[in-house]
Amino acid sequence: MMPSTSQLVMLLATAAAAVHAAGDTPTATTHVPACTATSSTGNGGFFDLRPDTAVPPPENGKTHKSGLYKDYHSRGYDYGKNFTLNICGAVVDPVSDVVGLKKSQWANVSAYYTTHNSVYSIGSVSLDLHSRGRKLVLQYTGGSPCGESRSSPDNDPDDDYDDYDKRSSTFDEGLSSPGHAHAVETIDRDKSTSKTRRKSATISFLCDRDPGTTTAVSFVGVDPDECSYFFEARSVHACAHAEPHKPGSVGPGSVFGLILVIAVLVYVLGGVFYNRTVAHARGWRQLPNYSLWAGIGSFFSDLFIILLSSCGRLLPSRRGYQHLGSGGIGRNSEAENRLIDQLDEEWDD
């Protein structure tokens, strides 16, 4: 019994809805890769900064897909301190004797600076990339201790000035501002309690579509307590692009394939239903456009026979009766010629 037209339409609509849901909703096993983010503006943009991560040079001679083997450097200019950073990874060149960090934490330093022969961490490894509107942000925390705050709780400028005068012994002589470039930080190197305020670094990424430029990190500023540092990075990978296919979800190719299969089913089943009920066709003639497909089949069949015959002619001929027949005909002609010549000579005599 053939299904009715309404049942066929309902079946196809259900299948199309299932395909749409499978393409839009990832499975519960889908995980967002580290150092990537999806745009928070809802436009579907996807960011992947993994190609900007510097890695140690491989020992086996093989090249890494990122091709970056050196840390990023940023000059402080008027701040007087230069910074070394990496993106979504620890610095490639290892550091040691980091102020306020245990030895086990030295390998996780992602950003630091050196002053007065001391290494100060401004953040440890973090792969948690965030999209905040049109800004792409990566934050490192857990750096060296910041020391005491330079701001008074009651926000009294006079009190701040007095507090700074009391701490003036911790800075070089001749300095007049708490955030001066060459201030000597007097932080207990063994101070690593959980209540200690620690340095952090925030990197804001900007899209740079110029293919001739490489990723660059610039120092923006630091808070008055020299506890929070801010940087700006320009990279082509900070530009939003389409999100790649996630494992465990239906990709665009699969969705297109399902739609194609449904279209073929609609064509075949709809044509069979029409030819059987309206045209009263039976057998192969129930297929839609049977004459067209039969003509195409005949064309390819004839083409195959022609090609097969052409290939047979290119093969070397076999020695058989044909060869014997041609040889016999040649010998008979020669005998006839000799007989004619002999008769001519006798006639002349």
CORFEN-V448222 format. One record per residue. N is the residue number from 1. PHI is phi in whole degrees, -180 to 180 (none if undefined). PSI is psi in whole degrees, 0 to 359 (NA if undefined). Layout:
{{N PHI PSI} {N PHI PSI}}
This chain:
{{1 none 127} {2 -80 140} {3 -70 153} {4 -74 166} {5 -64 319} {6 -64 320} {7 -65 321} {8 -64 317} {9 -64 317} {10 -63 321} {11 -64 316} {12 -67 322} {13 -65 321} {14 -65 319} {15 -65 320} {16 -65 321} {17 -65 322} {18 -66 320} {19 -63 317} {20 -63 318} {21 -67 323} {22 -68 327} {23 -78 333} {24 -95 334} {25 -110 113} {26 -73 160} {27 -76 168} {28 -69 343} {29 -85 0} {30 -76 130} {31 -122 140} {32 -77 126} {33 -62 152} {34 -67 151} {35 63 28} {36 -131 161} {37 -155 151} {38 -104 138} {39 -57 134} {40 -83 356} {41 -81 352} {42 86 9} {43 -89 3} {44 81 10} {45 -68 148} {46 -129 138} {47 -121 137} {48 -138 109} {49 -100 10} {50 -61 327} {51 -66 345} {52 -91 0} {53 -82 126} {54 -82 140} {55 -128 156} {56 -63 148} {57 -60 135} {58 -68 144} {59 -82 336} {60 -87 5} {61 87 352} {62 -77 151} {63 -93 143} {64 -83 152} {65 -64 332} {66 -77 327} {67 72 12} {68 -108 123} {69 -125 9} {70 -128 149} {71 -71 163} {72 -89 141} {73 -122 141} {74 -136 129} {75 -85 140} {76 -85 345} {77 52 248} {78 -67 342} {79 -74 332} {80 87 5} {81 -129 138} {82 -101 148} {83 -119 150} {84 -124 128} {85 -139 166} {86 -137 160} {87 -108 118} {88 58 39} {89 -176 162} {90 -72 158} {91 -62 145} {92 -70 313} {93 -78 115} {94 -65 149} {95 -115 157} {96 -141 162} {97 53 49} {98 -78 133} {99 -64 127} {100 78 6} {101 -120 146} {102 -73 160} {103 -61 327} {104 -69 344} {105 -97 353} {106 -64 326} {107 -73 349} {108 -100 5} {109 -70 126} {110 -107 344} {111 -154 139} {112 -159 170} {113 -143 159} {114 -119 131} {115 -147 136} {116 51 45} {117 62 24} {118 -124 141} {119 -100 126} {120 -119 121} {121 -81 138} {122 -117 23} {123 154 146} {124 -103 174} {125 -57 135} {126 -146 134} {127 -110 12} {128 -89 88} {129 -86 135} {130 -122 145} {131 -110 114} {132 -116 95} {133 67 239} {134 -96 7} {135 -106 141} {136 -114 121} {137 -127 139} {138 -130 129} {139 -123 134} {140 -108 136} {141 -131 176} {142 77 36} {143 -85 201} {144 -67 157} {145 -60 147} {146 -87 341} {147 86 190} {148 -75 151} {149 -69 144} {150 -98 10} {151 -118 143} {152 -85 145} {153 -59 327} {154 -89 5} {155 56 36} {156 -90 118} {157 -59 324} {158 -66 321} {159 -66 322} {160 -61 319} {161 -66 320} {162 -66 319} {163 -62 322} {164 -67 322} {165 -61 325} {166 -70 333} {167 -98 8} {168 -64 341} {169 -72 346} {170 -89 3} {171 -121 160} {172 -64 153} {173 -68 147} {174 93 357} {175 -91 147} {176 -128 2} {177 -134 142} {178 -66 336} {179 -102 28} {180 -67 157} {181 -63 323} {182 -107 30} {183 -69 135} {184 -89 120} {185 -87 123} {186 -103 85} {187 -116 137} {188 -63 117} {189 -66 337} {190 -99 7} {191 -82 107} {192 -140 30} {193 -74 161} {194 -71 339} {195 -84 353} {196 -73 134} {197 -71 132} {198 -121 155} {199 -71 151} {200 -143 161} {201 -134 135} {202 -120 124} {203 -112 123} {204 -104 125} {205 -100 138} {206 -119 145} {207 -76 129} {208 -132 104} {209 -87 3} {210 -72 113} {211 -69 344} {212 -85 354} {213 -104 152} {214 -105 166} {215 -64 130} {216 -133 142} {217 -115 131} {218 -121 142} {219 -80 132} {220 -102 310} {221 176 181} {222 -145 151} {223 -74 166} {224 -58 332} {225 -85 1} {226 51 47} {227 -117 328} {228 -119 122} {229 -111 145} {230 -126 134} {231 -132 161} {232 -130 131} {233 -124 138} {234 -113 128} {235 -153 147} {236 -71 337} {237 -80 352} {238 -85 4} {239 -89 137} {240 -70 140} {241 -144 179} {242 -69 142} {243 -73 132} {244 -70 169} {245 -64 131} {246 -92 138} {247 -62 136} {248 93 359} {249 -124 164} {250 -84 121} {251 -84 176} {252 -60 323} {253 -64 319} {254 -66 319} {255 -62 317} {256 -63 319} {257 -63 319} {258 -65 319} {259 -64 320} {260 -64 318} {261 -63 317} {262 -63 320} {263 -63 320} {264 -65 318} {265 -62 318} {266 -62 317} {267 -64 313} {268 -71 308} {269 -65 320} {270 -65 320} {271 -68 319} {272 -63 317} {273 -61 318} {274 -68 312} {275 -66 328} {276 -78 320} {277 -90 324} {278 -95 307} {279 -85 352} {280 54 40} {281 -84 154} {282 -135 161} {283 71 214} {284 -67 340} {285 -71 354} {286 -75 341} {287 -67 144} {288 -66 137} {289 55 49} {290 -60 316} {291 -61 322} {292 -65 311} {293 -67 325} {294 -65 320} {295 -64 320} {296 -65 320} {297 -64 319} {298 -65 322} {299 -61 312} {300 -68 327} {301 -65 314} {302 -64 320} {303 -63 322} {304 -66 319} {305 -65 319} {306 -63 315} {307 -64 321} {308 -65 321} {309 -67 320} {310 -63 321} {311 -68 326} {312 -66 327} {313 -71 332} {314 -77 344} {315 -73 149} {316 -65 141} {317 -72 146} {318 -87 146} {319 -84 110} {320 -147 216} {321 -64 327} {322 -62 321} {323 -68 319} {324 -67 319} {325 -63 318} {326 -67 324} {327 -67 319} {328 -64 319} {329 -63 322} {330 -65 317} {331 -67 322} {332 -63 321} {333 -64 321} {334 -67 321} {335 -66 320} {336 -63 320} {337 -63 318} {338 -66 323} {339 -66 320} {340 -65 319} {341 -64 322} {342 -68 320} {343 -65 323} {344 -63 320} {345 -66 318} {346 -66 326} {347 -68 322} {348 -66 323} {349 -68 NA}}
